[in-house]
Amino acid sequence: MQRWIIHIDMDAFFAAVEQRDNEALRGKPLIVGGIGNRGVVATASYEARRFGVHSAMSMVEARRRCPDGNFVPCDHAKYNRVSVELQRIFSEFSPVVEPLSLDEAFLDVTGMEQLYASPKEIAVCIKERIESELHLTASAGVAPNKFLAKLASEMKKPNGLFVVYPGEEEAMLRDLPITSMWGVGKSMAQILKNLGIYTIGQLAQTNVALLVKHCGQMAYKIHALAHGQDDRPVVADLEPKSIGNELTFPVDIITVSQIETELLALAEKVGWRLRQYDYSGKTITIKVRFASFKTITRSKTLSDYTQFDDVLYNVAMKICHQIPMGEGVRLLGLTVSNLQSGGGQLSLFDQQEDKRAAMYETIDKLRNRFGAGIVTKGRLINGKEPK
Amino acid sequence: MKISCTKEQLNHAVQTVQKALATKTPMPILTGIYLSAFEDKLELQATNYEIGISCIIEATIEEPGTVVISGRYFQELVRKLPGEIIEISSSAEDRTIQITSNQAQFNLLSLPAEEFPVLKKPTSDTVINVKDNILRELIKKTVFACSTDESRPIFTGGLLEINQHEVNMVATNTHRLAIKKDHLGHNTDSIKMIIPAKILNELARIMISDVPMDVTIYCQKNQVSFAFDNIYIISRLIEGQFPDYNKVIPPSFATTITIDTHAFMDAVERVSLLARDGDYNIIKLAFKNDCVIITSNNPDIGKACETVTTTVQGNEVEIAFNAKYVTDILKNISSEQLIFSLNTPLSPASIKPIDDETYNYIITPVRTN
C-alpha cells in the first residue's frame, strides 16, 4: 500500500501566538526568546526575519540587526496550552501521530483514501481546522515518507502546502543542498564537500562503496535518503529517554550558596516535570558551563528510582561538591535519565518515603490548581518562581 | 607428598571447595587449592578471605605433606581424568606436582604452600546444631530476596536468628522481604547474624545429604562456620544492624484472597512477558469481587491481560508490583493454594502459602499515578 505521511509545522509558532494574543504586535517585527543580554532567540516573526534575525541567534545580535523590533519573553505555559489543542486536532485525523516538538508533528495517513479524496485533502482540512480554531497558520508537507514530508513542509512556508507524489522524489531532491538532509551535520557535510558532493542529486549519483569508505555505515542511510527512500515509521507515544532543565545565568554565579540555590531551583523544576509526566529516574547528571565556556558533565546513579526534588537536590549537591569550581559558572543543568514510567518502588523500612510521597502529591495538587508559584522552598522566593 | 585416592571422592572435594577460589586477586596463592595429606586423610582447602571451604576425604598416604596447586587447572583435569584411582605426588626439587590416572599424566607447577592462609578447624563457645534439611529450606525460601547492591551491605545477606528453640531466616532488599521460621526441637543459645547471600547459596548447594544430618554452627566475633559431614565452611559476617523486620509485617489486611498457586503463577508469568525489560517491570493487579485481573502495558511492545477467578474478601483494590518480585515468591510456594493480602495501593502486601504460618513474604507496591 502506498504510504502517506503528513508533516505539519506551525509558522513562527511562539511569535505567531504572541501576535495572535496582542494586536499591538501584529504585522511588526517580533522576537521571542531570552530577553536578557545572554538570551537566545527562540522564534522570530516573519517581519523580523527580514532583518536577518533567526532562531538560536544571540539576543545581542538580534537587537543589533533589528533595533526597532519588539522583544518578548517566552511564555512556555501558554505555548504548551496551544500545543495541547494542536495535538487534539491532529489526533482527530490520524491515530498515529508523532510529535517532534510543541509545534511540529508527523501524521501517518496511509490507507485513508476511503475517508478523504486524497492525502492532500487531509492536509488542507488540518490547516483549515488550525486556522479556524486556533487562529494560527501552519505549513504542511505531504509525501510518501517522513524525510520527504519534512522537506516538503519547508518548501512553501509560511502557510504553505506541498505534496510530493510517488515518482517525483528524486526530482524534488536533486538541487537541494546536502545540509538539508537528516543525518548530515557539519562534519558529514565537510566530508561530502571534500568528495565534491554539494547537492542531494550529486549524492544520489555517487557510488555507495565510495561513500562507505569515507562516511562509514551512515553512507547507506544517507544514500537511500538521497534517492528519497526512508522507511522509518511514524511512532506515536515515543518514550522520553531523559528529563532535564538547564539555565544560563544573566551574570556568572560565583558563590557556593548561589550554586546551591540554583540547583535547588533546577531540582524543583525537574522533579515537578518527572511527576507530571509520571516518570522516575535513577541517573542524575549535572552539567556545568564555566565563564570560559569549558563545559563538564558528571553523573551519579542511585540504587533506587526517584521523582522527588529533595533527592535530586541532595545528589546534585554531592556531585557539585566534587567539581572544582575555579571560575564563575555561566550555566547549570540537571538531567534525570534511566527512566521508568510510574513512581518509584516503595521501601519497607523508609517510613519517610510514604510521607514524602504524600507531601509531593499535595504540593502538585496545589500547583495544578493555583499555579506553580503557590508553594515553593523559602530559599527560592526572592522574586524567582519555579516554572 | 605422595598419595592415592578415588577419582569420585577427589572430584567431589574439588567441586566443593572450588567456589571459595579467588578469581581476581593480587595474591596468586588464593587461586590455588591447598592439599594436605596426613593419617589416611587428604584435606582440600580454598579461600578468598571472604569464604573458606575445607573438605576431607579418605586417601592412601605413602608420604604425608602439603602442596598448593592451581585451582582452575586442577578442577578441570580431575573431572576429566580417565581412571578410577588418582595418584598425586610432589617433588620438592623442581616444585612440580605429578598427577597420574591410568595412562594420563600431568605435571603441574605448584604454588608456594607456606604462603597459603590455612583455615583452622572452627572452635567457639557458642555452638548450635541445626539439621541440614531445615537450614537448606530456610536458605532457599528467603535468600533470593536479598539485594545485590553493595552500597548497602546489610541487605546483601540473610539474617539468621536463633532464639531458644526457634530458628528464623530473613532476607530483604528493602522492597520485598521473605521470612521463614522453623523449630530446632531443643533449646540453644541465642544468636543473630547477617551472613552473605553468596555463602548461604553455596552452603545450600553443598548440603545434599539424603537423610537429615546435623550442621554445627560455630559463632565467632566476626565470622561464622558451618561444619557437617567431612566439610566446613568459614564465612565473614556482614556488620551492621538489620532493621526491625517485625515492624514491616502489616498486623491486619483490608483485602484477602485465596487463590490457586499454579493458575496464578502461570497467569502472572504470561502477563509479565510484556512487562518492560530490565530490573523494573510492572504488572498491575485489580482485585475485583470474584477475580483478579492481571495486566501489563509496554508502550513499545503491547498489552497483556488475564483474569484468574477467585474469591476476594474485603475491599476491591488495584495495585502495581514489580513483576519479578511477584514471580520470585510464587516459585517458592509449594502449597496448592496461597493467600494474598493487601491494604491500599500504596501499602505493603503479603503473599504466603495457605495453612502455613512459618513462611511469609512482604512486597511493596510501585507507585503509579
Interface residues (C-beta under 8 A of the other chain):
Chain A: D237 E239 R275 D278 S303 Y305 Q340 S341 G342 G343 G344 Q345 L346 S347 L348 F349 D350 D354 A357
Chain B: D149 S151 R152 T172 T174 H175 R176 L177 P243 V248 R276 Y280 I282 P299 D300 A320 N322 L346 P348 I362 T364 P365 V366 R367 T368 N369
